[in-house]
Amino acid sequence: MPGLRAAVAPAVAAGELPMVVAVTAGFGLLIALAGVWVMWRLRTRSIGVMLAVVVVVAVAATLAGVVAIIQKMIIEGEIKDFVLSVVAVGGLVGLGVAFVLAKRVVGESKRLMDAVRDLPFVAPQGLPAELQTIANTLEEAYARERALEEARRELVAWVSHDLRTPLAGMRAMAEALEDGVVSDPETVARYHGQIKLEVERLSGMVDDLFELSRIHAGALRLSRARIGLADLVADTLAGAEPLARAKGVLLTAEASAAVPVEADAGALGRALGNLVVNAIRHTPSDRGVVLRAGVDDEGMACLSVTDCCGGIPEEDLPRVFEVAFRGEAARTPTADGGAGLGLAIAQGIVEAHDGMIGVVNDGPGCRFEIRLPQIGG
């Protein structure tokens, strides 16, 4: 392009370049602002329309710069026609590429929408990276929703069963007392005691359901304070000792002298108590449950409850903390087994403390572990 260099060089040398740059930048800014305004007005339209606007803005800005150069007489004669032709062809090519790209994006978007409408949703493959990420996220969300719905159905079934049985017994005893079928003082006292026991059990189930609903609704309010795990273990041990003694289970504790955490003592105590009570219920008589508190290898405060339940099947381990899950085999529900909400409540409380809860098989039973951030750790 010697002719082009010869035509441009004198004007550049004459000091026209800064002015041309300023004029071109001004035109480009105005066109860019107009393009942004148009895209904002068309923000609800197809992605293809927005891509076309982007290309038009780029071509228009380039043409504005060329016109500015021509007006300043930097380019003259046949070179001017050559430059305009090149810019026009480049603009048409850009519009064509934008059309092809927009058509593909719109087509892939429709493919994703069709997959969303076709339940159960399975993420289509081969989408552009962003759409593929959205599709995979949707698939995971649908899977979680199905799992939650299944857990809700299971919870309703379990609670209905656990409410129906004691209510039927209470109704029968109340009718017997009302009709005078039972009149001797000893039997009447026994019926009254049994009714009171069932009422307390049903009240506990309702409390668990209320607590679980608060956790799932994000309405659990914690009053955090500095507490020591040794004190928490001592309180839990004292509260669970009567149940262990009645079951014939040996309950022991091993706690480090000082493991400070920032936690709600009442809520965390309930979570730990649920684990201990669950361990006692599933441990045979004359066997033991060990409650430990300390610091793990990663510097986290750790609470663990080890029992002799016989272990949990490997396929059931991921489901232990699901709502109303009770498992089978070694963890067959007993008469005092509750509604199967204790572990789900414990998980919700621990996670509200920014902690982690898990379970592994360990020796003759399993070990539940709670890990919490340690103060100063």
N, C-alpha and C positions, 0 to 999 in steps of 0.2 A: 504494500500500500504506500509507495513513495509519494504518489500524488496527494493522498489524504494527509500525510505528514507535512507535505509542503504547504498545503492549504491551511492547516491548523496551526503550524508552528508560528507564523508571523503574528496571528491574533493573540496566541498565548504569550508570546514575548511582549506584546503590547500591554499586557496586564489585564486581559479580558477574562482569564480563568477564574479568579475569585468571584467576579460578578456572575458568571455563568453558573458556578457552583451554588451561589446564594439563590439565584432565580430558580434553578432546578430543585434545590432543597425546599424552597417555598412552595412550588407547585406540588412536589411530592407530599409535603405535609398536608396541604389542603386536600389532595386526593385521598390520602390515607385517612384523614378525619371523616371525609365523606363516605369512604368504604366502611369504617367502623360504625358510622351511623346507620348505613344500609344494613349491615350485618346484625345490628341490634334490633332493627325493625323486623328483620327476617329470622330472628333467633328461634322461632318455633317452626320454621320451615325445614325442608329436607337438607341433609348434609350436602347433597349435590349442589343445591342452590348456593350455599355458603362457600363451597369450594370455587364455584364459578365466579362469585364476587371477589374472592381473593385473587384469582388470575386476572380478572378485569382490572382490579386496582393496580396490580403490578405492571400490566401492559400500559395502562393509562399514565402511570407515573413515568415510565420509560419514554412514552411518546411526548409527554410534557417537557422532559429534559431535552429531547431531540428538537422540539419546536423552539425551545429557548436558545439552543445552539444556532439553529438556522436564523432566528430573528437577529442574533448578534453577528451574523455574517461570518461565523467561523467556518461553516461548511457551505460551499456554493456549487452551483452547476450540477453535473452528473453525480457527483459524490453525494449530494443531498438526496437525490432520488434513490441512490443505492442504499443509503442508510435507512430511509423510510421504508423501502421494500423489505430490508432485513428485519426491521422492527415489526412490520406487519406480519411477515411470515412467522417470526418468533411468537407473536401474540396468538396467532391461529394455532400454532403447535401447542402452546400452553393451554389454550382453551380445549383442544382435543384431548390432551392428557388429563386435564381436570375432569372432562366429561367421562372418560373411561374410568378414572379413579372413583368419581362420585357414583357411577353406576355400580361398581363393585361394592363400595361401602354400603349403598342402599340395599343391594341384593343380599349382602351378608347380614345386615340389620333385620331384613324381613325373615331371613332364615332363622335368626335368633328368636324373633317374635313368634314364629310358627312353633318353634320348639317349646317356648314358654307356655303357649296355649295347649300343647299336647301333654297332658299329665299322665303318668309321672314324668317330671322334667328330667331330661338327660342332656347334658351340655353338648351341642354340636362341635365337631372338631374342624380345624382348618380355617378358623376365623382370624381376622387381624388381631394383633396382640392385645389391644385394649378390649375389643369385644370378646376375645377368648377369656380374658381375666374376668369380665363381667359374667360370662356364661358359667365359668367354673365356680364363681362366688355364688351365683344363683343356685347352682346344683347343690352346693354345700348347705345353703340356707334352706332349700326344700328338704334336704335330708334331715337337717335338725328339726324342721317343723314336723316332719312325719314322725320322728322319734319322740318329740314332745307330745304329739297327739296320741301316739300309742301309749306313752307313759300316763297321760291323763285318763285314757280309757281303762288302763290297768288299775290306776288309783281308784277310780269310781267303782270298779268291780270289787277290789279288795275291801274298800271302806263299806260298800253295801253289804258284803258278806259279814264283815266284822261287826257291823251295827245290827244286822238282822238277828244274829244268833243270841246275843245278850238281851236284846229287846224282847225277843220271844220268851226267853226264860223269865225275865222280869215281869212280863205281862201274865204269864202263867202263875207265878208266885203271888202277884198282886190279886189276881182273881180268886186264887185259893184262900187268901186271907180275907178278901171281901165276902166271899160266899160262906165262910165259916167251915170250909173243908178241913182246914188246919186250925186247931184250937189249943192244943197243948202248948204251954209256955216255951218249952225247949225248942220245938219245931218253929214256932212263931219267931223266936229270937234268931234262930238260924236263918229263916227266910229274910228277916230284916237285915241281918248281917250280909247275906248274899246280895240282896238288892243294893245295899250301900256300896259293896265292893264293885258291882257292875256299874253303878253310877259313877264312881270314881274312875273306873277304867274308861268309860265313854267320855267323861270330862277330859281325861288326858288325851284321848284321840282328837277331840275337838280342839284342844289347845295346840296340839301338833299341827293340825290342819291350818289353824289360824296363823301359827308361826311360819309355816311353809308358804302360805299365801303372801305374807309380809316380805319374805325373802325374795320370792319370785317377782313381786311388784316393786322391788327396790326400796321398800319402806322400812327396812331394818335400820334402826338408829342405834349407834354404838356410843357409849360413854367411856372413852378410852382413858386409861391411867396407867402409870408404871406399876406393874405387878411382877412377882416372882413365880416361876413355874413350880417351885417346891411348895409354896403355899397353895397354889391351885391344885396340885396333886394331893396334898393332905386333905383339903376340903372335899375333893371328889372321892377319895378313899373313905372318909367318914360317912359320906352320904350313901355309898354303895355297899358298905360293910353289912348292913342288915340283910340285903338281898343275897349277898354271897353266902352269908352264914346260913340262911334258910335253904339255899340250894346245895349247901355242902361244898362250896367252891372256896379254895384258898386264895385270898386276894392280898397281894403284896405290892410294895412300891419301892422304886429306886430313883432318887432325885438328887441332882447336883445341888450344891449349897446355894448358888446364886446364878440364876439364868433370867435376867430381866427382859421383859417385853412390854410393848405399849399395846394394851388390849382392854376390852370390856370384860371384867372378871366374871360377871354373871353370864354373859352370852358364851364366852369361851368355856366357862365351867359347864354350861349345858351341853356344848358340843363334846367335850371330853367325857362328861357323864353318860351321854348317849352311847359312846364307844364302849365304855366300861360295862354298862348295863347289857348292851348287845353281846359282849364277850361272855359275861356271866351266864346269860340265858342259853348260850350255845356251847358252854363248856360242861362236860359231864361232872357229876359229883366226885369228890376226892381228887379232882385235878385242880390246876391253878391258873390264875390270871395275873399277869405282871404289868404294872403301870410304871413307865420310866419317863424321866425328864432329863434333858441334857442338851448338848450342842453337837451337831453333826460335823462331818468333815468339811463342809462348805461354810461353816460358821453360822448356820441357821439354828435358832432355838427349836428343839425337837421334843415332841411328846409322842409316846408310843404305847399301844395296848396290845399285849401278846396273849393269846388264848390257846385252848386245846380243843378247838371245835372240830378237828379232823380235816381242816383245809377247805378251800373253795375251789371248785372246778375251774380250770384255766379259762374256759370259754365264758365263765360267769364273772370273772374278776373285773372286766371293764364296766359291768352293769351294776356293781354292788351299790353304788351311790345313786342309782336311779330311783325316782319316786315310786314307792310301793313295791320295789323289787325285794323279794325275800330269798330267792334261790331255791334249790332243792337239795336232795341228798343230805350232806352233812349239816345243812342249815335249814332243815325242815321246820316250818313254823310251829311253835308250841302254843299252849293255851294262853300264855301271858305274852305272846309275841308282839302285840300291838298291831298297828296298821302298816308297819314297814316304812315309817317316815323318819325314824331317828337318824339314819345315816345320811339321808338327803338334807335334813336340817343341819346336821353337823357340817356337811360340805358347804352349805350356804353361809353358815356362820364363819367358818375358817376362811373362805374366799373373801368375805366382807372385811376380814382382817388383813387382806393382801397376803394370805398364806396359801399353803398347798396341803391337800390331804390325799392319802393313797393307802393301798392295801397290798400285801404280798403274802404268799404262803411261807410259813416259817415253822419248820419242825413238825410237831404234832398238831399244829393249828395254823393260825394266820396272825399277821401283825399289821395293825392299823397305825399310821403315822401322820402326825400333824407337824408341819414345819412353818415357822413364823420368823419374820425379821427380828433379830436380836438387837436391843438397844446398844449402840456402840459397836455392833458387829460389822 
